[in-house]
Amino acid sequence: MILEQQVLEAKVVRIEAYGVYLDYLGKEILVLIPELSWKPIQHPSEIVQLDERVRVYIIKYNYETQKIVGSIKILAQESNPYYKLRRFGIGTEVKAKIKGIYDDEATIILPFNIWEFVPKTILPDNINPGDEIEVIIQEVDADQRRVKLKPA
């Protein structure tokens, strides 16, 4: 029986531009390209090869349709940028680069190339894309890929 949040070993049976298909005891598991690696990749063949056996974390299992979606990258915590950021510690001041500014929020880039949306209220006045600011880490949820920040 396959369950969500279970870790299985499966065989790569098909590689497509959008992801890979794995076989586990005759059941097909789809791993989409964003779930293959924490680093940006152009094609799944950069991460896996046909007939390779890989460990996969089951994200979603629809019992009615028998569709199974998995993740390989979630098992590679040492390369998860959120785990790396969490090692800085709560209360640590870090530099962030402003990428974009919108009506109520902005996009910033933290260390380890982590992109986060933040409310404009934590930003200094007269800030522009490309500027660097200092923020303080309040919380890092590596599994949910979320960071809570406050102004420095």
C-alpha positions as a printed NumPy array, in Angstrom:
array([[  0.   ,   0.   ,   0.   ],
       [  1.259,   3.48 ,  -0.887],
       [  0.617,   6.339,   1.534],
       [  1.202,  10.08 ,   1.372],
       [  4.419,  11.162,   3.149],
       [  5.895,   7.717,   2.591],
       [  9.424,   7.269,   1.206],
       [  9.844,   4.581,  -1.439],
       [ 12.546,   3.328,  -3.756],
       [ 11.362,   3.331,  -7.369],
       [ 12.787,   2.91 , -10.857],
       [ 12.948,   5.694, -13.466],
       [ 10.95 ,   4.379, -16.436],
       [ 10.337,   7.508, -18.515],
       [ 11.912,  10.971, -18.768],
       [  9.903,  13.857, -20.218],
       [ 10.668,  17.581, -20.504],
       [  8.254,  18.31 , -17.611],
       [  9.372,  15.545, -15.223],
       [  9.981,  11.842, -14.772],
       [  7.843,   8.771, -14.305],
       [  8.859,   6.18 , -11.756],
       [  7.639,   2.629, -11.313],
       [  6.956,   1.189,  -7.875],
       [  5.453,  -2.305,  -7.919],
       [  3.573,  -1.528, -11.129],
       [  2.289,   1.859,  -9.916],
       [  3.326,   4.99 , -11.797],
       [  4.692,   7.946,  -9.805],
       [  5.103,  11.356, -11.461],
       [  7.867,  13.661, -10.248],
       [  7.554,  17.086, -11.88 ],
       [ 10.693,  19.055, -12.727],
       [ 10.383,  21.503,  -9.756],
       [ 10.409,  18.484,  -7.4  ],
       [ 13.631,  17.005,  -8.795],
       [ 16.228,  19.462,  -7.487],
       [ 16.639,  22.536,  -5.328],
       [ 18.832,  24.006,  -8.068],
       [ 17.231,  25.219, -11.305],
       [ 17.549,  22.637, -14.069],
       [ 16.693,  22.678, -17.757],
       [ 15.858,  18.997, -18.183],
       [ 15.199,  16.069, -15.794],
       [ 18.08 ,  14.082, -17.347],
       [ 20.428,  16.422, -15.439],
       [ 19.26 ,  14.716, -12.229],
       [ 18.178,  11.149, -13.104],
       [ 18.863,   8.538, -15.765],
       [ 16.572,   5.928, -17.3  ],
       [ 16.435,   2.67 , -15.251],
       [ 18.047,   4.394, -12.252],
       [ 16.635,   3.515,  -8.825],
       [ 15.804,   6.584,  -6.743],
       [ 14.245,   7.39 ,  -3.405],
       [ 10.982,   9.312,  -3.729],
       [  8.763,  11.038,  -1.17 ],
       [  5.038,  10.654,  -1.882],
       [  3.428,  14.101,  -1.886],
       [ -0.047,  13.193,  -3.11 ],
       [ -1.883,   9.945,  -3.796],
       [ -5.348,  10.193,  -5.354],
       [ -6.947,   6.837,  -4.548],
       [ -9.802,   7.361,  -7.023],
       [ -7.663,   8.108, -10.087],
       [ -4.618,   6.172,  -8.812],
       [ -2.42 ,   9.194,  -9.684],
       [  0.662,   9.52 ,  -7.505],
       [  2.87 ,  12.618,  -7.299],
       [  6.286,  12.495,  -5.676],
       [  9.35 ,  14.538,  -4.822],
       [ 13.005,  13.628,  -4.973],
       [ 14.376,  16.975,  -3.815],
       [ 12.531,  16.93 ,  -0.49 ],
       [ 14.756,  14.029,   0.567],
       [ 17.905,  16.036,  -0.17 ],
       [ 17.703,  18.342,   2.837],
       [ 21.408,  19.142,   2.79 ],
       [ 20.895,  20.975,  -0.502],
       [ 17.614,  22.637,   0.557],
       [ 18.402,  26.374,   0.72 ],
       [ 15.859,  26.866,   3.523],
       [ 17.744,  24.419,   5.764],
       [ 20.931,  26.336,   5.008],
       [ 19.255,  29.649,   5.893],
       [ 17.847,  28.145,   9.095],
       [ 21.414,  27.387,  10.227],
       [ 22.02 ,  31.158,  10.449],
       [ 19.706,  31.152,  13.471],
       [ 16.651,  33.095,  14.558],
       [ 17.463,  36.748,  15.166],
       [ 20.307,  36.814,  12.653],
       [ 20.569,  39.862,  10.421],
       [ 21.032,  39.048,   6.717],
       [ 21.302,  41.038,   3.504],
       [ 18.51 ,  40.872,   0.96 ],
       [ 18.305,  42.311,  -2.516],
       [ 15.091,  43.956,  -3.719],
       [ 13.963,  42.275,  -6.941],
       [ 10.55 ,  43.864,  -7.488],
       [  8.158,  46.254,  -5.761],
       [  4.385,  45.955,  -6.095],
       [  1.323,  47.6  ,  -4.512],
       [  1.456,  45.972,  -1.07 ],
       [  4.493,  43.724,  -1.26 ],
       [  7.951,  43.267,  -2.68 ],
       [ 10.056,  40.378,  -3.885],
       [ 13.419,  40.03 ,  -2.191],
       [ 16.292,  37.631,  -2.703],
       [ 17.831,  36.243,   0.471],
       [ 21.088,  34.294,   0.83 ],
       [ 21.155,  30.937,  -1.005],
       [ 19.01 ,  32.488,  -3.766],
       [ 15.778,  32.221,  -1.754],
       [ 13.062,  34.427,  -3.255],
       [ 10.433,  35.687,  -0.827],
       [  7.446,  37.997,  -0.984],
       [  7.437,  40.43 ,   1.928],
       [  4.976,  43.15 ,   2.945],
       [  6.149,  46.649,   2.011],
       [  5.739,  47.608,   5.663],
       [  9.042,  45.903,   6.55 ],
       [ 10.924,  47.836,   3.863],
       [ 12.515,  51.243,   4.298],
       [ 10.985,  54.193,   2.43 ],
       [ 12.355,  55.143,  -0.996],
       [ 13.56 ,  51.638,  -1.826],
       [ 14.101,  50.567,  -5.43 ],
       [ 14.662,  47.282,  -7.259],
       [ 18.335,  46.383,  -7.048],
       [ 18.817,  47.983,  -3.611],
       [ 20.163,  45.909,  -0.736],
       [ 18.548,  45.947,   2.696],
       [ 19.117,  44.232,   6.025],
       [ 16.393,  42.002,   7.49 ],
       [ 16.224,  39.837,  10.592],
       [ 15.223,  36.179,  10.399],
       [ 12.25 ,  35.514,  12.687],
       [ 11.298,  32.038,  11.523],
       [ 12.303,  29.535,   8.845],
       [ 10.007,  26.654,   7.905],
       [ 12.241,  24.62 ,   5.608],
       [  9.612,  21.989,   4.824],
       [  6.986,  24.558,   3.771],
       [  9.65 ,  26.818,   2.188],
       [  8.638,  29.917,   4.119],
       [ 10.624,  32.604,   5.877],
       [  9.277,  35.19 ,   8.311],
       [ 11.343,  38.366,   8.463],
       [ 11.343,  41.717,  10.236],
       [ 13.166,  44.952,   9.472],
       [ 16.692,  45.319,  10.826]])
